[in-house]
Amino acid sequence: MAEADALRDPGVPVPAAPEPATPEDASVMSLVDHLDELRKRLFRIILAVALCAVVGFLLAEPVQRFLIGLLPDGTAQTLGPGDAFAITLRIALVVGVILAMPVILYQGWAFIAPGLTPAERKAIRPWIPLALFFFALGVGVALLVLPFALTFLFSFNNEYLVENVAAGPYFDFVTTMFLAFGLVMEFPILLYGAARVGILSSAQLRGARRYVILGIAVFSAIATPGGDLVSPFVLGGTMYLLYEITIFVIKRTGR
């Protein structure tokens, strides 16, 4: 009874009751929730690519006409009954990825943003539209380089090696080149994001410069399937320029 009176005494502090869980605490996601969220984001990306691929399928013929027009004789041979259909599907898929890139970038950002602090989200958010610009820049650079790469490669032909180009390998080369140039241009966004969350710093990037140059050279040679000298040189030079610009930007932010 005395203890009860003491608790009712205004002079005696009463222990505070546990605070209810805040919405912020409730928003903490379990591993299963993260996997479910990833599944939803991937489904939306696949759906966007599929819908845009329909547009790519409708545009396949003018795309074929333009790309084949870059060949010396303006024609390419199909070697099997299904080659033309497979090429059309490949063009549709690549065009679908290019057209759906805004959705792909948004879904990727929407998945990682909840794991960042408000300050990190505010710092990285403006770079998401830039990621779309960098991807378009990469595709544009590939389109600019392609005629020079073809000229270089065909310059080794002679009276014994003639330009009877097979359509399948040619379109594999062209579409791979477009995607490689476009996707590689996204790496400055990844570096900047890693710096904003404290994983990297401008000093670390400067210290790793020699290894990065070697890695860029090797990657450029692998990512450009034609075997020419123009494509890897342009891709590697563009990547290194973006690398140095990224270091400068990260340093300006104090990282």
C-alpha positions as CSV (number, residue, x, y, z in Angstrom):
1,M,0.0,0.0,0.0
2,A,2.8,2.4,0.8
3,E,4.4,1.7,-2.6
4,A,1.1,2.5,-4.3
5,D,0.8,5.7,-2.4
6,A,4.4,6.6,-3.3
7,L,3.6,6.1,-7.0
8,R,0.5,8.4,-6.7
9,D,2.6,11.0,-4.9
10,P,3.2,13.9,-7.4
11,G,6.7,14.3,-6.0
12,V,7.8,10.9,-7.0
13,P,8.6,10.4,-10.7
14,V,6.6,7.7,-12.4
15,P,8.4,5.5,-14.9
16,A,7.4,6.3,-18.5
17,A,5.5,3.7,-20.5
18,P,7.2,2.3,-23.5
19,E,6.7,4.4,-26.6
20,P,4.7,2.8,-29.3
21,A,6.5,1.9,-32.5
22,T,6.8,4.8,-34.9
23,P,5.9,4.5,-38.6
24,E,9.7,4.8,-39.2
25,D,10.3,1.7,-37.1
26,A,7.5,-0.1,-38.8
27,S,9.0,0.6,-42.2
28,V,12.1,-1.5,-41.5
29,M,11.9,-4.3,-44.1
30,S,12.8,-7.9,-43.5
31,L,14.9,-10.0,-45.9
32,V,11.6,-11.5,-47.3
33,D,10.2,-8.0,-47.8
34,H,13.3,-6.9,-49.6
35,L,13.1,-9.9,-51.9
36,D,9.4,-9.3,-52.5
37,E,10.1,-5.7,-53.3
38,L,12.9,-6.7,-55.7
39,R,10.6,-9.1,-57.4
40,K,8.0,-6.4,-57.9
41,R,10.6,-4.0,-59.3
42,L,12.0,-6.6,-61.7
43,F,8.5,-7.5,-62.9
44,R,7.8,-3.8,-63.7
45,I,11.1,-3.5,-65.6
46,I,10.4,-6.7,-67.6
47,L,6.9,-5.4,-68.4
48,A,8.2,-2.0,-69.5
49,V,10.9,-3.7,-71.7
50,A,8.3,-6.0,-73.2
51,L,5.9,-3.2,-74.0
52,C,8.7,-1.1,-75.5
53,A,9.9,-4.1,-77.5
54,V,6.6,-4.1,-79.3
55,V,7.5,-0.6,-80.5
56,G,10.9,-2.0,-81.4
57,F,9.3,-4.8,-83.4
58,L,7.3,-2.3,-85.4
59,L,10.5,-0.2,-86.0
60,A,12.6,-3.3,-86.8
61,E,12.5,-2.9,-90.6
62,P,13.6,0.8,-90.8
63,V,16.3,0.0,-88.2
64,Q,17.5,-2.9,-90.4
65,R,17.4,-0.7,-93.5
66,F,19.6,2.0,-91.8
67,L,22.1,-0.4,-90.3
68,I,22.5,-2.5,-93.4
69,G,22.9,0.7,-95.4
70,L,26.3,1.1,-93.6
71,L,27.6,-2.0,-95.3
72,P,29.7,-1.7,-98.5
73,D,27.1,-3.3,-100.8
74,G,24.0,-2.5,-98.7
75,T,23.0,-6.1,-98.2
76,A,23.5,-8.9,-95.7
77,Q,22.9,-12.6,-96.1
78,T,20.7,-14.7,-93.9
79,L,22.1,-18.2,-93.5
80,G,19.1,-20.0,-92.1
81,P,15.3,-19.9,-92.4
82,G,14.9,-18.4,-88.9
83,D,17.7,-15.8,-89.1
84,A,15.5,-12.9,-90.3
85,F,13.0,-13.5,-87.5
86,A,15.8,-13.9,-84.9
87,I,17.3,-10.6,-86.0
88,T,14.0,-8.8,-85.8
89,L,13.5,-10.1,-82.3
90,R,17.0,-9.0,-81.3
91,I,16.4,-5.5,-82.7
92,A,13.0,-5.3,-80.9
93,L,14.6,-6.3,-77.6
94,V,17.5,-3.8,-77.9
95,V,15.1,-1.0,-78.9
96,G,12.9,-2.1,-76.0
97,V,15.7,-1.8,-73.5
98,I,16.7,1.6,-74.9
99,L,13.2,3.0,-74.8
100,A,12.4,1.5,-71.4
101,M,15.6,2.9,-69.8
102,P,13.7,5.7,-67.9
103,V,11.5,3.1,-66.2
104,I,14.6,0.8,-65.5
105,L,16.4,3.7,-63.8
106,Y,13.4,4.8,-61.8
107,Q,12.7,1.3,-60.6
108,G,16.3,0.8,-59.6
109,W,16.3,4.1,-57.7
110,A,13.0,3.3,-56.0
111,F,14.5,0.0,-54.8
112,I,17.7,1.4,-53.3
113,A,16.3,4.8,-52.1
114,P,14.6,3.5,-48.9
115,G,18.0,2.3,-47.7
116,L,19.6,5.7,-47.9
117,T,19.4,8.6,-45.4
118,P,17.4,11.7,-46.5
119,A,20.6,13.6,-47.1
120,E,22.0,10.8,-49.3
121,R,18.7,10.6,-51.3
122,K,18.7,14.4,-51.8
123,A,22.3,14.3,-53.0
124,I,21.9,11.3,-55.4
125,R,18.4,12.1,-56.8
126,P,19.5,14.7,-59.3
127,W,21.9,12.2,-60.8
128,I,19.1,9.8,-61.9
129,P,18.1,12.0,-64.9
130,L,21.8,12.3,-65.7
131,A,22.0,8.5,-65.8
132,L,19.5,8.6,-68.6
133,F,21.5,11.2,-70.4
134,F,24.7,9.2,-70.0
135,F,23.0,6.1,-71.5
136,A,21.7,8.1,-74.5
137,L,25.2,9.6,-74.8
138,G,26.7,6.0,-74.9
139,V,24.3,4.9,-77.6
140,G,25.0,8.1,-79.6
141,V,28.8,7.5,-79.4
142,A,28.3,4.0,-80.6
143,L,26.2,5.2,-83.5
144,L,28.9,7.8,-84.3
145,V,31.8,5.2,-84.1
146,L,30.1,2.4,-86.0
147,P,30.8,3.6,-89.6
148,F,34.5,4.2,-88.7
149,A,34.7,0.7,-87.1
150,L,33.1,-0.9,-90.1
151,T,35.5,1.0,-92.5
152,F,38.5,-0.2,-90.5
153,L,37.3,-3.8,-90.4
154,F,36.4,-4.0,-94.1
155,S,39.7,-2.4,-95.0
156,F,41.4,-5.8,-94.5
157,N,39.3,-7.4,-97.3
158,N,40.8,-8.1,-100.7
159,E,40.1,-10.0,-103.8
160,Y,40.0,-13.3,-101.9
161,L,38.1,-11.9,-98.8
162,V,35.0,-10.2,-100.0
163,E,32.2,-8.5,-98.1
164,N,29.5,-11.2,-98.1
165,V,28.3,-10.2,-94.7
166,A,26.2,-12.6,-92.7
167,A,23.2,-10.8,-91.2
168,G,23.2,-12.7,-87.9
169,P,26.8,-11.9,-86.8
170,Y,26.5,-8.4,-88.1
171,F,23.5,-7.5,-86.1
172,D,24.9,-9.3,-83.0
173,F,28.0,-7.0,-83.4
174,V,25.9,-3.8,-83.8
175,T,23.4,-4.4,-81.0
176,T,26.0,-5.5,-78.6
177,M,28.0,-2.4,-79.3
178,F,25.0,-0.2,-78.7
179,L,24.2,-1.8,-75.4
180,A,27.8,-1.9,-74.3
181,F,28.4,1.8,-74.9
182,G,25.1,2.8,-73.3
183,L,25.5,0.7,-70.1
184,V,29.1,1.5,-69.6
185,M,28.3,5.2,-69.4
186,E,26.4,4.5,-66.2
187,F,29.5,3.8,-64.1
188,P,30.0,7.5,-63.1
189,I,26.6,7.4,-61.4
190,L,27.7,4.3,-59.4
191,L,30.9,5.9,-58.4
192,Y,29.2,9.1,-57.2
193,G,26.6,7.1,-55.3
194,A,29.2,5.0,-53.6
195,A,31.1,8.2,-52.6
196,R,27.9,9.8,-51.2
197,V,27.3,6.8,-48.9
198,G,30.9,6.7,-47.7
199,I,32.1,3.7,-49.6
200,L,34.6,5.6,-51.8
201,S,36.4,8.9,-51.8
202,S,38.1,11.1,-54.4
203,A,41.4,10.3,-52.8
204,Q,40.8,6.5,-53.2
205,L,39.8,7.0,-56.8
206,R,42.9,9.1,-57.6
207,G,45.1,6.5,-55.9
208,A,43.5,3.7,-58.0
209,R,43.9,5.6,-61.3
210,R,46.6,3.3,-62.8
211,Y,44.5,0.2,-62.1
212,V,41.4,1.9,-63.4
213,I,43.2,2.8,-66.7
214,L,44.2,-0.9,-67.1
215,G,40.7,-2.1,-66.3
216,I,39.2,0.3,-68.7
217,A,41.5,-0.8,-71.5
218,V,40.8,-4.5,-70.9
219,F,37.0,-3.9,-70.6
220,S,36.9,-1.7,-73.7
221,A,38.6,-4.5,-75.7
222,I,36.2,-7.1,-74.4
223,A,33.0,-5.0,-74.6
224,T,33.5,-4.0,-78.3
225,P,33.1,-7.2,-80.3
226,G,34.3,-6.1,-83.7
227,G,38.0,-6.5,-83.1
228,D,38.7,-3.0,-84.6
229,L,40.9,-0.4,-82.9
230,V,38.4,2.5,-83.2
231,S,35.6,1.2,-81.0
232,P,37.7,0.3,-77.9
233,F,39.7,3.5,-78.2
234,V,36.7,5.7,-78.3
235,L,34.9,3.7,-75.5
236,G,38.0,3.6,-73.3
237,G,38.7,7.3,-73.8
238,T,35.1,8.3,-73.0
239,M,35.1,6.1,-69.9
240,Y,38.4,7.6,-68.6
241,L,37.1,11.2,-69.3
242,L,34.0,10.5,-67.3
243,Y,36.1,8.9,-64.5
244,E,38.2,12.1,-64.2
245,I,35.1,14.2,-64.2
246,T,33.5,12.1,-61.5
247,I,36.6,12.4,-59.3
248,F,36.4,16.2,-59.7
249,V,32.7,16.3,-58.9
250,I,33.2,14.0,-55.8
251,K,36.1,16.2,-54.6
252,R,33.9,19.3,-54.9
253,T,31.4,17.7,-52.6
254,G,34.1,17.3,-49.9
255,R,34.4,13.5,-50.2
